[in-house]
């Protein structure tokens, strides 16, 4: 199919883009990579009257270290993150996460910020944002700039705290020092598909003991799911294979996954039991 007719606008600055969006926010969509939006338009699942293409706007792309944070600008392509030279635990997580995103053409064109704004609960970048308590910066002409923590940003499937007249401009993540290790594991029916279940982990290990633990799961709820139960099991414990299994069992008991054509709730719990130890094992080598 082909999309319904729409007006195409290509602003040259962020201020111009915000002004265009403010004219009719409910009937406008922001276009960056278009890897989710354009297929939805082709199937008439989305019928925006106006597309605002932000690809010519400078300063919306790139990765920068700012103090103890790393800022990823919204239009940064997945492939740029897969090729990131940052030799840190966060850099490792970003490279691994990007490698799981779709196929090469999607990684070449799709964007980090677009994935987060789209808010698919199995999206690698939504999981990373939830795992690391990311801070999302959004701007509008009416309200200016505001920062939204991940815990408040993701509301439900395809729904975030962003208002219709706001544009996501950047995402800030903690840099993570060398005492941290990170990992991600996921299962999909076919390579390149969204994961049925995905697991991410970031653990700080000092003298063989877990001093900080973060676990986030995808595909088990409408938004990225931080497993407080798994984190509690890990904290303060000596690292070892048994601890990984105990944390995975706690996470599986905590979640209440949906059932659909890809698998029922119990199947997804079994995937949590399998994938979380792999993500955590990857986190320590």
Secondary structure, 3 states (H helix, E strand, C coil): CCCCCCEEECCCCHHHHHHHHHHCHHHEEEECCCCCHHHHHHCCCCCCCEEEECCCCCCCCCEEEECCEEEEECCCEHHHHHCCCCCCHHHHHHHHHHHCCCCHHHHHHCEHHHHHHHCCCCCHHHHHHHHCCCEEEEEECCCEEEEEEHHHHEEECCEECCCCCCEEEEEEEECCCCCEEEEEEEECCCCCCCCCEEEEEEEEEECCEEEEEEEEEECCCCCCEECHHHHHHHCCCECCHHHHHHHHHHHHHHCCCCCECCECHHHHHHHHHHHHHHHHHHHCC
